Amino acid sequence: MTAVVAMVAVLLGVAVAPASASDYFPDYVSIKASGNYSAEVVFPDRGGYSSTVVAPGGTWTKKMSNLNYTETIEFYGYYSSGQTFLILRLQRNLHSRGILLGLGGTTARPVVQG
């Protein structure tokens, strides 16, 4: 699965650090907006629940409920106009492995730092 996510990211022009580095405490999700854009994480399988919009330099960490199923998780960046762009979409069972990601780079070339 890690190889598939990395390959999709490369095809989309997103630089990706090794996905194994993004493992975090079970049930937790943490993002750091380390690029020149704001970022957000969205959980479509949880009715579209999302983080707050994280300004550059900011972080968001949340202990999600310990549901034991694989779900879709999407990471978005924001252009200065307020429109969003998809950085990364993945499938993860947060109860098994949480997520710790830095979303860096620029709007023209986002970088996922795991």
CORGI-V854877 format. One record per residue. PSI is psi in degrees with one decimal (NA if undefined). OMEGA is omega in degrees with one decimal (* if undefined). NEAR is the number of other ideal C-beta (glycine too) atoms within 12 Angstrom. Layout:
# CORGI-V854877
PSI&OMEGA&NEAR + PSI&OMEGA&NEAR
This chain:
# CORGI-V854877
-41.6&179.8&16 + -42.1&-179.9&21 + -37.1&179.2&13 + -46.5&178.9&15 + -44.4&-180.0&31 + -41.4&-179.5&24 + -43.1&178.5&14 + -42.8&179.5&22 + -42.0&178.9&31 + -43.1&179.1&15 + -30.1&179.4&11 + -3.2&179.1&20 + 22.3&179.3&20 + 129.7&176.2&34 + 137.0&-176.0&24 + 131.5&171.9&34 + 166.6&179.2&25 + 127.3&-174.7&17 + -27.2&-179.9&28 + -25.0&178.9&17 + -16.5&-178.1&18 + -2.2&177.2&34 + 142.4&-174.7&23 + -177.7&179.0&27 + 137.8&177.8&20 + 140.8&177.7&21 + -7.2&-177.0&22 + 146.7&171.7&26 + 132.9&178.3&39 + 130.4&175.7&31 + 148.6&172.9&42 + 126.0&177.3&31 + 94.7&-175.2&36 + 9.2&179.2&26 + -160.8&178.9&34 + 22.3&-177.9&22 + 158.2&173.9&34 + 159.2&-176.0&34 + 162.2&-178.8&44 + 148.4&173.1&32 + 136.1&-176.3&46 + 140.6&-179.5&30 + 84.7&-176.0&29 + -34.4&-177.8&18 + -6.2&176.7&21 + 34.6&177.4&21 + 21.7&179.5&9 + 12.4&176.4&14 + 142.2&-179.6&21 + 164.3&173.6&24 + 174.2&166.4&32 + 163.0&173.6&19 + 122.9&-174.4&22 + 118.9&179.5&31 + 156.7&178.2&22 + 131.2&-178.6&23 + -11.6&-178.1&17 + 168.3&178.1&22 + 160.4&174.4&22 + 126.9&177.7&30 + 136.8&-178.6&22 + 136.7&170.1&26 + 114.8&-179.8&16 + 159.6&177.1&32 + 151.4&-173.0&18 + 54.4&174.7&15 + 136.1&-174.8&18 + 69.5&175.2&15 + 159.0&178.8&17 + 132.2&-177.2&16 + 162.5&176.3&27 + 135.9&176.8&23 + 130.1&-176.1&36 + 139.7&179.9&32 + 125.2&-176.5&47 + 150.0&169.3&31 + 164.3&-179.9&40 + 126.8&169.8&27 + 163.1&179.1&18 + -22.3&178.1&14 + -12.7&-177.2&11 + -11.9&176.4&13 + 150.2&-178.2&13 + 158.8&171.0&23 + 139.8&-179.5&30 + 127.4&177.4&27 + -46.4&-174.9&41 + 139.2&172.9&41 + 130.7&178.4&25 + 166.9&175.9&35 + 130.2&-178.2&24 + 141.5&168.9&37 + 100.2&-175.8&23 + -23.4&179.0&35 + -27.9&178.1&20 + -44.5&-177.2&21 + 123.0&175.0&28 + -173.7&-177.0&27 + 133.7&173.4&41 + 110.8&-176.8&30 + 142.9&166.2&44 + 134.2&178.7&33 + 99.3&-172.2&48 + -157.7&-178.8&29 + -149.6&-178.7&28 + 170.1&177.1&21 + -29.6&178.3&27 + -26.8&-178.6&15 + 78.1&178.8&19 + 149.0&179.8&35 + 130.8&175.8&30 + 121.0&-178.4&41 + 112.0&-176.8&28 + NA&*&32
